[in-house]
Amino acid sequence: MLQKKYRLRQKSGFKTIFELGKNYSNKYVAIYIFSKGPNRFAFIASKKVGNAVQRNRAKRLMREVIRLHLSEIRKDIQIICIARVRIKGVSYSEVEKSIMNILWKANILKKVSK
């Protein structure tokens, strides 16, 4: 479970990110990214994704990817993850690959020093 301090819950926060943030997408997930303020994340699955069980599974998968890779994400990023219809029945590894690819393209992963 993602800690409460990382959740985006206010309508004004959603509105700001949708208006000012950049969006990236692929076949499983669409992501809006806004790079001001503390780390906050929101997860959306519309009724197009399926019934309540399928929508909740999609959100759980996206939430788990972010939770496990939280240390790799820069600290000034706010993200909204939106499940697309094709996410139904997809494995965790596919969703993880999809989200990490978008985060890499958006250049919000921390630089790894070797």
VEXPAKOL-692755 format. One record per residue (C-alpha): residue in one letter; x, y, z; residue number from 0. Coordinates in Angstrom, 3 decimals. Layout:
ATOM	A	X	Y	Z	NUM
...
// end
This chain:
ATOM	M	0.000	0.000	0.000	0
ATOM	L	1.268	3.435	-0.907	1
ATOM	Q	1.693	5.627	2.170	2
ATOM	K	-0.902	8.332	2.784	3
ATOM	K	1.612	11.169	2.376	4
ATOM	Y	2.146	10.104	-1.256	5
ATOM	R	-1.529	10.153	-2.276	6
ATOM	L	-3.029	12.883	-4.409	7
ATOM	R	-6.594	13.416	-3.266	8
ATOM	Q	-7.713	17.021	-3.742	9
ATOM	K	-9.664	18.063	-6.818	10
ATOM	S	-7.482	21.150	-7.220	11
ATOM	G	-4.376	18.942	-7.407	12
ATOM	F	-5.904	16.826	-10.160	13
ATOM	K	-6.977	19.935	-12.065	14
ATOM	T	-3.486	21.463	-11.888	15
ATOM	I	-1.785	18.315	-13.123	16
ATOM	F	-4.244	17.794	-15.987	17
ATOM	E	-3.911	21.428	-17.116	18
ATOM	L	-0.185	22.053	-16.638	19
ATOM	G	1.352	18.591	-16.700	20
ATOM	K	2.781	16.692	-19.627	21
ATOM	N	1.143	13.470	-20.732	22
ATOM	Y	2.723	10.264	-21.965	23
ATOM	S	1.018	7.035	-22.909	24
ATOM	N	1.450	3.555	-24.274	25
ATOM	K	-0.906	0.628	-24.739	26
ATOM	Y	-1.569	-0.090	-21.033	27
ATOM	V	-1.182	3.217	-19.179	28
ATOM	A	-1.473	6.962	-19.737	29
ATOM	I	0.464	9.183	-17.335	30
ATOM	Y	0.250	12.896	-16.562	31
ATOM	I	3.381	14.337	-14.940	32
ATOM	F	3.764	17.676	-13.185	33
ATOM	S	7.142	18.576	-11.716	34
ATOM	K	6.438	20.916	-8.817	35
ATOM	G	5.655	20.157	-5.194	36
ATOM	P	6.166	17.012	-3.137	37
ATOM	N	5.792	13.495	-4.515	38
ATOM	R	2.116	12.686	-4.981	39
ATOM	F	0.465	9.940	-7.013	40
ATOM	A	-3.075	9.176	-8.162	41
ATOM	F	-4.446	6.152	-9.981	42
ATOM	I	-7.546	6.181	-12.200	43
ATOM	A	-9.434	3.404	-13.952	44
ATOM	S	-12.641	4.370	-15.744	45
ATOM	K	-15.649	2.123	-16.288	46
ATOM	K	-14.341	1.423	-19.786	47
ATOM	V	-11.675	-0.769	-18.160	48
ATOM	G	-14.328	-3.156	-16.865	49
ATOM	N	-16.282	-3.993	-13.746	50
ATOM	A	-15.185	-3.007	-10.234	51
ATOM	V	-12.941	-6.053	-9.824	52
ATOM	Q	-11.024	-5.302	-13.028	53
ATOM	R	-10.742	-1.575	-12.268	54
ATOM	N	-9.424	-2.237	-8.757	55
ATOM	R	-6.908	-4.777	-10.065	56
ATOM	A	-5.640	-2.270	-12.627	57
ATOM	K	-5.194	0.387	-9.939	58
ATOM	R	-3.486	-2.106	-7.611	59
ATOM	L	-1.005	-3.073	-10.317	60
ATOM	M	-0.123	0.552	-11.091	61
ATOM	R	0.104	1.430	-7.388	62
ATOM	E	2.453	-1.482	-6.708	63
ATOM	V	4.807	-0.500	-9.538	64
ATOM	I	5.078	3.029	-8.142	65
ATOM	R	5.497	1.784	-4.552	66
ATOM	L	8.334	-0.578	-5.436	67
ATOM	H	10.157	1.990	-7.589	68
ATOM	L	9.508	5.028	-5.377	69
ATOM	S	13.194	5.380	-4.492	70
ATOM	E	14.058	5.702	-8.208	71
ATOM	I	11.617	8.597	-8.849	72
ATOM	R	12.742	12.197	-8.351	73
ATOM	K	11.338	13.909	-5.252	74
ATOM	D	9.550	16.853	-6.941	75
ATOM	I	7.152	14.911	-9.168	76
ATOM	Q	3.365	14.575	-9.117	77
ATOM	I	1.899	11.788	-11.258	78
ATOM	I	-1.559	10.635	-12.316	79
ATOM	C	-1.650	7.101	-13.778	80
ATOM	I	-4.695	6.269	-15.892	81
ATOM	A	-5.416	2.657	-16.812	82
ATOM	R	-6.287	2.063	-20.440	83
ATOM	V	-8.778	-0.546	-21.649	84
ATOM	R	-6.051	-2.978	-22.783	85
ATOM	I	-4.754	-3.390	-19.187	86
ATOM	K	-7.409	-6.057	-18.507	87
ATOM	G	-5.820	-9.434	-17.792	88
ATOM	V	-2.245	-8.201	-18.238	89
ATOM	S	0.489	-9.477	-15.918	90
ATOM	Y	2.270	-7.338	-13.353	91
ATOM	S	5.567	-7.539	-15.255	92
ATOM	E	3.966	-6.096	-18.404	93
ATOM	V	2.455	-3.179	-16.472	94
ATOM	E	5.764	-2.584	-14.687	95
ATOM	K	7.676	-2.548	-17.976	96
ATOM	S	5.113	-0.177	-19.444	97
ATOM	I	5.168	2.334	-16.569	98
ATOM	M	8.947	2.278	-16.156	99
ATOM	N	9.359	2.898	-19.893	100
ATOM	I	7.132	5.975	-19.673	101
ATOM	L	8.967	7.277	-16.591	102
ATOM	W	12.291	6.793	-18.368	103
ATOM	K	11.018	8.647	-21.472	104
ATOM	A	9.727	11.477	-19.268	105
ATOM	N	13.195	11.709	-17.687	106
ATOM	I	11.950	11.624	-14.090	107
ATOM	L	13.982	8.674	-12.850	108
ATOM	K	16.989	9.500	-10.695	109
ATOM	K	20.378	9.168	-12.313	110
ATOM	V	22.147	6.013	-11.185	111
ATOM	S	25.757	6.653	-10.222	112
ATOM	K	28.195	3.790	-10.678	113
// end
